[in-house]
Amino acid sequence: MTPSVAERLGLRPSVAPPPAGEPDRALMARSLMCLFLAGAAITLAALFLDDGGADRRQMAIMALSALTISAVLFFGYANLPGFVFPLFLACGSLLIEWTIYASGESASPYAMFWFWLAIYAFYFLSRGQALIQLGVIVLAYAAVLSQSPDPTTDTAVRWTVTTGALIVAGALIGLLKERLDRVIAQLEDVSRADRETGLLNRRAFDETLGRSLELARRTQGRLALAVGQPADGVSMAAVGAALAGAVRATDVAARIGERTVAVISPGTGDHGGYVLAEQLQRALEDADVCFGVAAFPQHGARTPELVAAAQGALVEARALGPGRVVTAGAEHAAVA
């Protein structure tokens, strides 16, 4: 079984995280499965402690229904469509309502299960979907209390207190989730930046170049890559600051080595890349930067090929002396 049983039960970390920006349906399925399993187990255990006031047959049916939903979540796992999760949450609200009714007590502690569903909804679903789930819970609890044989002021108080507590709990979970998402986004930004220069790091460079090449292939466009290296002793922090201020808005600058920088220039051919490298040299005149330039598709169709071609041209430029620009495959060099 792929993923393994241990991974589906949460006993082993997921080996295949979801794509960036996509919901983690594996985690959603596993979490909701655990909620239904816990609810079923507690309900079945309560049957052995019941003094006969509850409808044992109906409560057993509710527990088996929860186990069935757990099985669907276990086997469907990450392949379940997105609409399944709010649908199962609504089913859970109804199961809790019927279990309370079968218990014979409108003030049944089973109402606490609704807090589980509210927390899940505000953590995993959108705000609109979570509010819909909260409305289902509030209506379900109102329906239970309306069936009380002796509705009193206490019934209204219980409904009001429970509803208010659910709203506050949901709001707090939603705020904490938003804060967590912001922190994660900030950490992702930091993880893509080189600390010393402020430019993109090698990982972010590879991702950006790969996407840019794919776009160029689909649109039959062009792309230039300039790889540069300053003279020894020059501060990389100064190089990064100067490079960030010199590149065009459409270009992407990165640090790809200890003393190596690169600029991705979409929509630019080999000649345009050569001119861009000369312009960058003028902005970095105190650094004596040599540049090697390669272009898609002439010098490489994939990331490793294009980077290797630009780095090969850089080796030739450095062999000619400081402040040189060489295009891959060219037999000439120029002094900026």
SERO-4910 file (N, C-alpha, C, O; in steps of 0.05 Angstrom, whole numbers):
BEGIN
 pado doro    nc1    nc2    nc3   cac1   cac2   cac3    cc1    cc2    cc3    oc1    oc2    oc3
  Met    A     17    -24      0      0      0      0     18     25      0     36     27     16
  Thr    A     12     43    -18     27     68    -20      7     92    -17    -12     93    -33
  Pro    A     11    110      2     31    109     23     26     85     42      5     73     42
  Ser    A     46     80     59     45     57     77     24     61     98     14     83    103
  Val    A     17     38    111     -3     39    133      8     57    156     -7     73    167
  Ala    A     34     55    162     45     71    183     43    101    177     38    117    195
  Glu    A     47    108    152     45    136    144     16    146    146     11    168    154
  Arg    A     -3    129    137    -31    137    138    -41    140    167    -59    156    172
  Leu    A    -29    125    185    -37    126    213    -21    148    228    -26    152    252
  Gly    A     -3    161    215     13    182    228     36    172    244     48    187    260
  Leu    A     43    146    241     66    134    256     92    140    242    113    134    253
  Arg    A     91    150    217    115    156    202    110    181    186     88    185    176
  Pro    A    130    199    184    126    224    170    121    219    140    129    199    129
  Ser    A    106    237    128    100    235     99    125    238     83    141    256     89
  Val    A    129    221     63    153    222     47    149    239     22    168    246      9
  Ala    A    124    246     16    119    262     -8    101    286      0     77    284     -1
  Pro    A    114    308      8     98    332     16     83    343     -8     92    339    -31
  Pro    A     61    357     -4     45    368    -26     60    390    -40     78    402    -28
  Pro    A     54    395    -65     66    417    -80     61    444    -66     41    447    -51
  Ala    A     78    463    -70     75    489    -57     48    501    -64     41    502    -88
  Gly    A     35    511    -44      9    524    -48    -15    505    -49    -38    514    -50
  Glu    A    -10    479    -49    -31    460    -49    -38    451    -20    -20    449     -4
  Pro    A    -64    446    -14    -70    436     13    -59    408     17    -57    392     -1
  Asp    A    -51    403     42    -40    377     49    -64    358     55    -72    354     78
  Arg    A    -74    345     34    -98    328     37    -91    303     53   -109    292     66
  Ala    A    -66    294     52    -58    271     68    -61    278     98    -73    262    113
  Leu    A    -52    301    106    -54    309    134    -83    314    141    -92    307    164
  Met    A    -99    326    123   -127    331    128   -142    304    132   -158    302    151
  Ala    A   -136    285    115   -149    259    117   -141    245    143   -158    233    157
  Arg    A   -115    245    150   -106    232    174   -118    244    199   -126    230    217
  Ser    A   -119    271    200   -129    284    224   -159    279    227   -168    273    250
  Leu    A   -174    281    206   -203    276    208   -209    247    214   -227    240    229
  Met    A   -192    228    203   -195    200    210   -191    195    239   -206    180    252
  Cys    A   -172    208    251   -167    205    280   -190    216    297   -197    204    317
  Leu    A   -202    238    288   -225    249    302   -248    229    302   -261    225    323
  Phe    A   -254    218    279   -276    199    277   -270    173    293   -288    162    306
  Leu    A   -245    164    292   -238    140    307   -241    145    337   -251    128    351
  Ala    A   -231    168    346   -233    175    374   -262    177    383   -270    167    404
  Gly    A   -279    190    367   -307    192    374   -321    165    375   -337    160    393
  Ala    A   -314    148    356   -327    121    356   -318    105    380   -334     91    393
  Ala    A   -292    106    386   -281     91    409   -294    100    435   -301     84    452
  Ile    A   -296    127    439   -308    137    463   -338    129    466   -347    122    487
  Thr    A   -352    130    443   -380    123    444   -384     93    450   -401     87    466
  Leu    A   -368     76    438   -370     47    444   -362     41    473   -375     25    486
  Ala    A   -342     55    483   -334     51    511   -356     60    530   -360     48    551
  Ala    A   -370     82    523   -391     92    540   -415     73    542   -429     73    562
  Leu    A   -418     57    521   -440     38    521   -437     18    544   -457      9    556
  Phe    A   -412     11    551   -408     -9    572   -412      4    600   -416    -10    620
  Leu    A   -411     31    601   -415     44    627   -443     55    630   -450     66    651
  Asp    A   -459     53    609   -486     64    610   -504     48    629   -502     24    631
  Asp    A   -521     62    643   -539     49    663   -566     42    651   -584     34    665
  Gly    A   -568     44    624   -593     36    611   -610     59    602   -632     54    591
  Gly    A   -602     84    606   -618    106    598   -615    113    569   -631    129    559
  Ala    A   -595    103    555   -590    110    528   -601     88    509   -605     65    517
  Asp    A   -605     97    484   -614     78    463   -588     65    453   -574     75    436
  Arg    A   -582     41    464   -556     28    458   -553     21    429   -532     23    417
  Arg    A   -575     12    417   -574      4    389   -567     28    371   -551     26    353
  Gln    A   -581     51    376   -576     75    359   -547     85    364   -534     94    344
  Met    A   -538     85    388   -511     95    394   -490     76    380   -469     86    370
  Ala    A   -495     50    380   -477     32    366   -476     37    336   -455     36    324
  Ile    A   -500     44    325   -501     51    296   -485     76    291   -471     78    271
  Met    A   -487     96    309   -471    120    305   -441    115    306   -426    125    290
  Ala    A   -433     98    324   -404     91    327   -395     76    302   -373     82    292
  Leu    A   -411     58    292   -403     43    267   -403     62    243   -386     58    225
  Ser    A   -420     81    242   -420    101    220   -394    117    221   -382    122    200
  Ala    A   -386    125    245   -360    139    248   -337    122    239   -318    132    226
  Leu    A   -337     96    246   -316     78    238   -316     75    208   -294     73    196
  Thr    A   -339     75    195   -340     73    166   -328     97    152   -313     94    133
  Ile    A   -334    121    163   -322    145    152   -291    145    156   -276    153    138
  Ser    A   -283    134    179   -254    132    184   -241    114    163   -219    119    154
  Ala    A   -254     92    156   -243     73    136   -241     87    109   -221     83     95
  Val    A   -261    103    101   -260    117     76   -236    136     75   -222    138     56
  Leu    A   -232    150     97   -210    169     99   -183    155     99   -164    165     87
  Phe    A   -182    131    111   -157    116    112   -150    106     84   -127    109     76
  Phe    A   -169     95     69   -162     83     43   -161    105     21   -145    103      3
  Gly    A   -178    125     24   -176    147      4   -152    165      7   -139    172    -12
  Tyr    A   -147    172     32   -123    187     40   -120    212     23   -138    227     19
  Ala    A    -96    216     12    -90    240     -3   -104    242    -30   -105    263    -43
  Asn    A   -116    219    -39   -130    219    -65   -159    228    -64   -172    230    -84
  Leu    A   -168    234    -40   -196    243    -37   -199    271    -48   -182    288    -44
  Pro    A   -221    277    -62   -226    304    -72   -231    323    -49   -239    315    -27
  Gly    A   -227    348    -54   -228    369    -33   -256    371    -20   -257    377      4
  Phe    A   -277    366    -35   -304    370    -24   -311    349     -3   -330    353     12
  Val    A   -296    327     -2   -302    306     17   -299    315     46   -314    307     63
  Phe    A   -279    332     51   -273    339     79   -295    356     92   -303    349    114
  Pro    A   -304    378     79   -327    392     91   -352    374     92   -369    378    110
  Leu    A   -356    356     73   -379    339     73   -378    320     97   -398    316    111
  Phe    A   -355    308    102   -352    290    125   -355    305    152   -365    294    171
  Leu    A   -345    330    152   -349    346    177   -378    350    183   -387    348    205
  Ala    A   -394    357    162   -423    360    166   -435    334    175   -453    334    192
  Cys    A   -426    311    164   -436    285    173   -429    281    202   -445    270    217
  Gly    A   -405    289    210   -397    286    238   -415    302    256   -422    293    278
  Ser    A   -423    326    248   -441    343    264   -468    328    268   -479    328    290
  Leu    A   -478    316    247   -504    302    249   -501    277    266   -519    271    282
  Leu    A   -478    263    264   -474    239    281   -474    247    310   -484    233    327
  Ile    A   -461    269    316   -460    278    344   -488    286    354   -496    279    376
  Glu    A   -503    299    336   -531    306    344   -547    281    350   -561    280    370
  Trp    A   -545    261    333   -561    236    337   -551    221    362   -567    208    376
  Thr    A   -525    222    367   -515    208    390   -525    221    416   -531    207    435
  Ile    A   -525    248    416   -536    262    440   -565    255    444   -574    250    466
  Tyr    A   -580    254    422   -608    248    423   -612    219    434   -630    214    450
  Ala    A   -595    200    424   -597    172    433   -589    169    462   -598    150    475
  Ser    A   -572    187    472   -563    184    499   -585    191    519   -583    184    543
  Gly    A   -605    206    509   -628    213    527   -622    237    544   -638    243    562
  Glu    A   -600    251    540   -593    275    556   -587    298    537   -567    297    522
  Ser    A   -602    319    539   -596    342    522   -571    356    531   -558    370    515
  Ala    A   -563    352    556   -538    363    567   -515    343    565   -497    343    582
  Ser    A   -517    325    546   -497    303    544   -469    314    539   -466    334    524
  Pro    A   -449    301    550   -421    310    545   -412    305    517   -391    314    509
  Tyr    A   -428    290    501   -421    286    473   -420    312    457   -408    313    436
  Ala    A   -433    333    468   -432    359    454   -403    369    452   -398    386    435
  Met    A   -386    360    469   -358    369    468   -345    361    442   -325    373    433
  Phe    A   -355    339    429   -344    331    403   -346    353    382   -329    354    364
  Trp    A   -365    370    385   -368    392    365   -344    411    366   -338    423    346
  Phe    A   -332    413    389   -308    430    391   -285    419    373   -270    434    361
  Trp    A   -283    392    372   -263    380    355   -268    388    326   -249    396    311
  Leu    A   -293    386    317   -299    392    290   -295    422    284   -285    429    262
  Ala    A   -301    439    303   -297    468    299   -268    474    296   -260    490    278
  Ile    A   -251    463    313   -223    467    311   -212    458    285   -196    472    272
  Tyr    A   -220    434    276   -211    423    250   -219    442    228   -203    448    210
  Ala    A   -244    451    228   -255    467    206   -239    493    204   -232    501    182
  Phe    A   -234    507    226   -221    533    225   -191    530    219   -178    549    211
  Tyr    A   -180    506    223   -151    502    218   -147    494    188   -128    504    176
  Phe    A   -163    476    178   -158    464    152   -174    477    129   -165    477    106
  Leu    A   -198    487    135   -215    498    114   -213    528    112   -201    541    129
  Ser    A   -224    538     90   -224    567     87   -243    579    107   -259    565    120
  Arg    A   -241    605    111   -258    618    131   -287    615    125   -303    610    143
  Gly    A   -295    618     99   -323    614     92   -333    586     97   -355    583    108
  Gln    A   -317    566     90   -325    538     95   -327    533    125   -345    518    134
  Ala    A   -308    544    141   -309    539    170   -334    552    182   -346    540    200
  Leu    A   -342    575    172   -366    588    183   -391    572    176   -410    570    192
  Ile    A   -391    560    152   -414    542    145   -415    518    164   -437    511    173
  Gln    A   -392    506    170   -391    484    188   -401    492    216   -415    477    230
  Leu    A   -393    516    224   -402    526    250   -432    530    251   -445    524    271
  Gly    A   -443    539    228   -472    542    227   -486    515    228   -508    513    241
  Val    A   -475    494    216   -486    467    217   -487    458    246   -506    446    255
  Ile    A   -465    462    260   -463    454    288   -483    468    305   -497    456    321
  Val    A   -486    495    302   -504    510    318   -533    501    313   -549    498    332
  Leu    A   -540    496    288   -567    487    282   -572    458    293   -594    452    302
  Ala    A   -551    441    291   -555    414    301   -559    414    331   -576    399    341
  Tyr    A   -545    431    345   -548    432    374   -575    444    382   -587    435    401
  Ala    A   -583    464    366   -610    475    371   -632    454    367   -651    454    382
  Ala    A   -628    437    347   -648    416    342   -649    396    365   -671    387    372
  Val    A   -626    390    376   -625    371    399   -639    383    423   -656    370    436
  Leu    A   -633    408    429   -645    421    452   -675    425    449   -690    424    469
  Ser    A   -684    428    424   -713    432    420   -729    407    426   -753    408    430
  Gln    A   -715    384    425   -728    359    431   -729    352    461   -738    331    469
  Ser    A   -718    370    477   -718    366    506   -747    364    516   -763    381    509
  Pro    A   -753    345    533   -781    342    542   -790    365    560   -814    370    562
  Asp    A   -771    380    571   -779    402    588   -761    425    583   -744    432    599
  Pro    A   -764    439    559   -747    462    553   -750    484    573   -773    492    580
  Thr    A   -728    493    584   -728    515    604   -708    536    596   -696    535    575
  Thr    A   -705    555    614   -685    576    610   -657    563    609   -639    573    595
  Asp    A   -653    542    625   -627    529    625   -620    518    597   -596    518    590
  Thr    A   -640    509    582   -635    499    555   -624    521    537   -604    517    523
  Ala    A   -636    544    539   -627    567    523   -599    576    531   -582    584    515
  Val    A   -594    575    557   -568    583    568   -546    564    557   -525    572    549
  Arg    A   -552    537    558   -533    518    548   -527    522    519   -503    521    510
  Trp    A   -548    528    503   -544    533    474   -527    558    470   -509    558    453
  Thr    A   -533    579    485   -519    604    481   -490    601    489   -472    610    475
  Val    A   -485    588    512   -457    585    522   -441    568    502   -419    575    495
  Thr    A   -453    546    494   -439    528    476   -433    541    449   -411    540    439
  Thr    A   -453    555    438   -449    569    413   -428    591    415   -410    593    398
  Gly    A   -429    606    437   -409    627    441   -381    616    443   -362    627    432
  Ala    A   -379    594    458   -353    581    462   -342    571    435   -318    573    430
  Leu    A   -359    559    418   -351    550    392   -341    572    375   -321    570    361
  Ile    A   -355    595    375   -347    618    359   -320    629    368   -303    634    351
  Val    A   -316    631    394   -291    642    404   -268    622    398   -247    631    389
  Ala    A   -273    596    402   -252    576    396   -245    577    367   -221    576    360
  Gly    A   -265    578    349   -260    579    321   -244    604    313   -226    603    297
  Ala    A   -252    627    324   -238    652    318   -209    651    327   -191    660    312
  Leu    A   -204    640    350   -176    638    360   -160    620    342   -137    626    335
  Ile    A   -171    596    335   -157    578    317   -151    591    290   -129    588    279
  Gly    A   -171    606    280   -167    619    254   -145    640    256   -128    642    237
  Leu    A   -144    656    277   -123    676    280    -96    663    283    -76    672    272
  Leu    A    -94    642    299    -69    628    303    -60    616    276    -36    616    270
  Lys    A    -78    605    260    -71    594    234    -60    615    216    -41    611    202
  Glu    A    -73    639    215    -64    660    198    -36    669    206    -19    675    190
  Arg    A    -31    671    233     -5    679    242     16    658    235     38    665    226
  Leu    A      9    633    238     27    611    230     34    612    201     57    608    193
  Asp    A     14    618    184     18    620    155     37    642    148     54    640    131
  Arg    A     34    665    162     52    688    157     81    681    165    100    688    151
  Val    A     84    667    188    111    660    197    124    640    177    147    643    171
  Ile    A    108    621    168    118    602    148    127    616    122    147    610    111
  Ala    A    110    635    113    117    650     89    143    666     93    159    668     75
  Gln    A    146    678    117    171    693    122    195    674    123    216    681    113
  Leu    A    191    651    135    214    631    135    221    622    107    244    618    101
  Glu    A    200    618     90    206    610     63    221    632     48    239    626     32
  Asp    A    214    657     53    228    679     40    257    679     49    276    683     33
  Val    A    262    676     76    289    676     86    305    652     75    328    655     69
  Ser    A    292    629     72    306    605     63    314    607     33    331    592     24
  Arg    A    302    626     18    308    630    -10    329    652    -14    337    657    -37
  Ala    A    337    665      7    355    688      4    383    681     16    385    667     37
  Asp    A    403    691      3    430    689     14    434    710     36    429    733     31
  Arg    A    443    702     59    445    720     82    464    743     77    459    766     85
  Glu    A    487    738     64    508    758     62    501    779     41    505    802     45
  Thr    A    491    769     17    487    788     -5    458    797     -8    453    818    -20
  Gly    A    439    783      4    411    790      0    400    780    -26    376    784    -31
  Leu    A    416    767    -43    406    756    -68    394    729    -64    396    718    -42
  Leu    A    381    718    -84    371    691    -82    394    672    -78    416    676    -88
  Asn    A    389    650    -63    409    630    -59    409    609    -82    392    612   -101
  Arg    A    426    589    -81    428    571   -103    403    554   -107    395    549   -130
  Arg    A    390    547    -86    365    531    -88    344    548   -103    331    538   -121
  Ala    A    340    572    -94    320    589   -107    328    596   -136    311    598   -153
  Phe    A    354    598   -141    364    603   -168    356    580   -187    346    584   -209
  Asp    A    361    555   -178    355    532   -194    325    530   -200    317    524   -222
  Glu    A    309    536   -179    280    535   -183    271    556   -203    255    551   -221
  Thr    A    281    581   -200    273    603   -218    283    598   -246    268    602   -265
  Leu    A    307    588   -250    318    583   -277    302    561   -290    296    562   -314
  Gly    A    295    540   -275    280    518   -286    253    527   -296    244    520   -318
  Arg    A    239    544   -280    213    554   -288    215    573   -313    199    572   -331
  Ser    A    236    589   -313    240    608   -335    246    593   -361    236    601   -382
  Leu    A    262    572   -359    268    556   -383    243    542   -393    239    540   -417
  Glu    A    227    532   -375    202    518   -383    184    538   -397    171    531   -418
  Leu    A    181    562   -387    165    582   -400    176    590   -427    161    593   -446
  Ala    A    202    592   -429    215    599   -455    210    577   -475    205    583   -499
  Arg    A    211    552   -466    206    530   -485    177    530   -495    172    526   -519
  Arg    A    158    535   -477    130    535   -485    123    558   -504    107    555   -522
  Thr    A    135    581   -499    129    605   -515    149    609   -538    147    629   -552
  Gln    A    167    591   -541    188    593   -561    203    620   -558    209    634   -577
  Gly    A    208    626   -533    222    651   -527    252    648   -523    263    627   -529
  Arg    A    264    668   -512    293    668   -508    299    673   -478    282    683   -463
  Leu    A    323    667   -471    332    672   -443    362    673   -442    376    656   -455
  Ala    A    373    692   -428    402    694   -425    410    690   -396    395    698   -378
  Leu    A    433    678   -392    443    674   -365    472    685   -364    489    677   -380
  Ala    A    476    704   -346    503    715   -342    514    706   -315    501    711   -294
  Val    A    537    693   -315    549    684   -290    575    700   -286    592    701   -304
  Gly    A    577    712   -262    600    730   -257    616    723   -232    605    709   -214
  Gln    A    641    732   -232    658    727   -209    675    752   -204    690    760   -222
  Pro    A    673    764   -180    689    788   -175    718    781   -169    725    757   -164
  Ala    A    735    801   -169    763    796   -162    766    788   -133    749    794   -116
  Asp    A    787    774   -126    792    765    -99    794    789    -80    805    810    -88
  Gly    A    783    786    -56    785    808    -37    761    827    -37    758    843    -19
  Val    A    745    826    -58    722    843    -60    699    832    -42    694    808    -42
  Ser    A    686    849    -27    664    841     -9    640    831    -25    631    845    -43
  Met    A    631    807    -19    608    797    -33    582    812    -25    563    813    -40
  Ala    A    582    823     -1    559    839      8    557    864    -10    535    871    -18
  Ala    A    579    876    -16    579    900    -34    571    892    -62    556    906    -75
  Val    A    580    869    -71    573    859    -98    543    854    -99    530    862   -119
  Gly    A    532    841    -78    504    836    -78    487    861    -78    467    862    -92
  Ala    A    495    881    -62    479    906    -61    480    920    -88    460    930    -97
  Ala    A    504    921   -100    506    934   -126    491    920   -148    478    932   -165
  Leu    A    492    893   -147    479    877   -168    448    880   -165    434    882   -185
  Ala    A    438    879   -141    409    882   -136    399    909   -147    376    910   -156
  Gly    A    415    930   -145    407    956   -155    411    960   -184    400    979   -196
  Ala    A    426    942   -197    433    946   -226    415    929   -244    411    937   -267
  Val    A    405    907   -235    389    890   -252    362    903   -259    352    919   -244
  Arg    A    352    895   -282    326    905   -290    303    891   -274    308    871   -261
  Ala    A    280    903   -275    257    892   -259    250    863   -268    240    848   -252
  Thr    A    255    857   -293    248    830   -303    271    810   -298    267    786   -302
  Asp    A    294    819   -290    317    801   -285    317    790   -257    305    802   -239
  Val    A    331    768   -253    333    756   -226    363    751   -220    377    738   -235
  Ala    A    372    763   -198    400    760   -190    402    740   -167    385    739   -150
  Ala    A    424    724   -167    427    704   -146    457    700   -141    474    706   -157
  Arg    A    462    689   -118    489    680   -111    489    649   -113    474    636    -99
  Ile    A    506    638   -131    505    610   -136    530    596   -127    533    571   -131
  Gly    A    549    610   -115    574    598   -106    587    616    -85    576    637    -79
  Glu    A    609    607    -74    623    623    -54    629    651    -63    625    671    -49
  Arg    A    639    653    -88    645    679   -100    634    681   -129    647    692   -146
  Thr    A    611    670   -132    599    670   -159    570    680   -157    554    671   -140
  Val    A    563    698   -176    536    708   -177    525    702   -205    540    696   -224
  Ala    A    499    705   -208    487    699   -234    462    717   -237    450    725   -218
  Val    A    456    723   -262    433    739   -269    417    725   -291    428    719   -312
  Ile    A    392    719   -286    374    707   -305    359    729   -319    346    746   -306
  Ser    A    360    730   -346    347    751   -361    328    740   -381    336    733   -403
  Pro    A    302    737   -374    282    726   -393    278    744   -417    281    769   -415
  Gly    A    272    732   -439    266    747   -464    290    760   -476    288    778   -493
  Thr    A    314    751   -469    339    762   -479    356    741   -492    358    719   -482
  Gly    A    367    747   -516    384    729   -530    413    731   -521    419    745   -502
  Asp    A    431    718   -536    460    718   -529    472    746   -531    487    754   -514
  His    A    464    762   -552    475    789   -555    464    807   -533    479    823   -521
  Gly    A    438    804   -527    427    820   -505    439    813   -478    443    831   -462
  Gly    A    445    787   -474    458    779   -450    486    791   -448    496    798   -426
  Tyr    A    500    792   -470    527    804   -471    526    834   -463    542    844   -447
  Val    A    506    848   -475    503    877   -468    495    880   -439    505    898   -426
  Leu    A    478    863   -429    470    864   -401    494    860   -383    498    875   -363
  Ala    A    511    841   -389    535    836   -373    553    860   -373    565    867   -352
  Glu    A    556    874   -395    573    898   -396    561    920   -378    575    934   -365
  Gln    A    534    922   -379    521    942   -362    525    936   -332    529    954   -316
  Leu    A    524    910   -326    528    902   -298    557    908   -290    562    915   -267
  Gln    A    575    904   -308    603    910   -302    607    939   -295    622    946   -276
  Arg    A    594    957   -309    596    986   -303    586    992   -276    596   1010   -262
  Ala    A    564    978   -267    554    982   -241    572    970   -219    571    978   -196
  Leu    A    588    950   -227    606    937   -209    635    942   -216    652    925   -213
  Glu    A    641    967   -225    668    973   -235    689    969   -214    712    963   -221
  Asp    A    683    973   -189    703    970   -168    709    941   -161    728    935   -146
  Ala    A    693    923   -171    696    895   -165    711    879   -186    718    856   -181
  Asp    A    716    891   -209    730    877   -231    717    849   -236    730    829   -236
  Val    A    691    850   -242    677    825   -246    679    816   -274    675    831   -293
  Cys    A    686    790   -278    685    777   -304    659    763   -307    648    752   -288
  Phe    A    648    763   -331    623    750   -336    625    730   -359    638    735   -380
  Gly    A    611    707   -356    607    688   -377    577    688   -384    561    687   -365
  Val    A    571    688   -409    543    691   -418    535    667   -435    550    659   -453
  Ala    A    512    655   -429    501    634   -445    471    640   -450    459    654   -434
  Ala    A    460    629   -472    433    636   -479    418    610   -486    429    591   -497
  Phe    A    392    611   -480    374    590   -489    361    599   -515    352    621   -517
  Pro    A    360    582   -536    366    553   -536    394    547   -548    402    524   -550
  Gln    A    409    568   -556    434    563   -570    454    546   -554    466    528   -564
  His    A    457    552   -528    478    541   -512    469    520   -492    485    509   -477
  Gly    A    443    515   -490    433    495   -471    403    497   -469    391    518   -469
  Ala    A    390    473   -467    361    472   -466    351    467   -437    328    470   -431
  Arg    A    369    458   -420    362    452   -392    381    467   -373    402    477   -381
  Thr    A    372    468   -348    387    483   -328    417    475   -326    434    492   -328
  Pro    A    423    449   -323    452    442   -320    468    450   -345    491    458   -342
  Glu    A    456    446   -369    471    453   -393    476    483   -396    498    491   -402
  Leu    A    456    498   -390    459    527   -392    478    538   -372    495    555   -378
  Val    A    477    529   -347    495    538   -326    524    529   -333    542    545   -329
  Ala    A    527    505   -343    554    496   -350    566    512   -373    589    519   -373
  Ala    A    549    520   -393    558    536   -415    567    564   -405    587    574   -413
  Ala    A    551    576   -387    558    603   -376    583    601   -359    600    619   -361
  Gln    A    586    580   -343    610    578   -327    634    572   -344    656    582   -337
  Gly    A    631    557   -365    654    554   -384    663    580   -396    687    585   -399
  Ala    A    643    596   -404    650    623   -415    663    640   -394    681    656   -400
  Leu    A    655    637   -368    667    652   -347    697    645   -343    713    662   -338
  Val    A    703    619   -345    731    610   -343    748    623   -365    770    632   -360
  Glu    A    737    625   -389    751    638   -411    755    667   -406    776    679   -411
  Ala    A    734    680   -395    736    709   -389    757    714   -368    773    733   -371
  Arg    A    758    698   -347    778    702   -326    807    697   -337    826    710   -328
  Ala    A    809    679   -356    836    673   -367    846    697   -383    870    701   -386
  Leu    A    827    714   -393    835    737   -409    843    761   -392    855    780   -401
  Gly    A    835    760   -366    842    783   -348    817    794   -335    795    785   -341
  Pro    A    820    813   -317    798    825   -302    779    841   -321    788    852   -341
  Gly    A    754    842   -313    735    858   -328    729    849   -356    726    866   -374
  Arg    A    727    824   -361    721    813   -387    693    800   -388    683    791   -368
  Val    A    682    800   -412    657    787   -417    660    768   -441    670    776   -462
  Val    A    653    743   -438    655    724   -459    628    709   -462    616    701   -443
  Thr    A    619    707   -487    595    691   -493    603    663   -499    623    658   -512
  Ala    A    587    644   -490    593    616   -494    595    610   -524    578    618   -540
  Gly    A    617    597   -532    621    589   -560    634    612   -577    640    608   -600
  Ala    A    637    636   -565    648    658   -580    678    658   -578    690    647   -559
  Glu    A    691    669   -598    720    670   -599    731    697   -592    755    702   -595
  His    A    713    715   -583    723    742   -577    715    749   -549    697    737   -537
  Ala    A    728    768   -538    723    778   -511    724    808   -512    737    820   -530
  Ala    A    712    821   -493    712    850   -492    717    860   -464    711    847   -445
  Val    A    729    883   -463    734    897   -438    713    917   -434    708    934   -451
  Ala    A    699    915   -411    677    934   -406    687    962   -402    672    981   -398
***
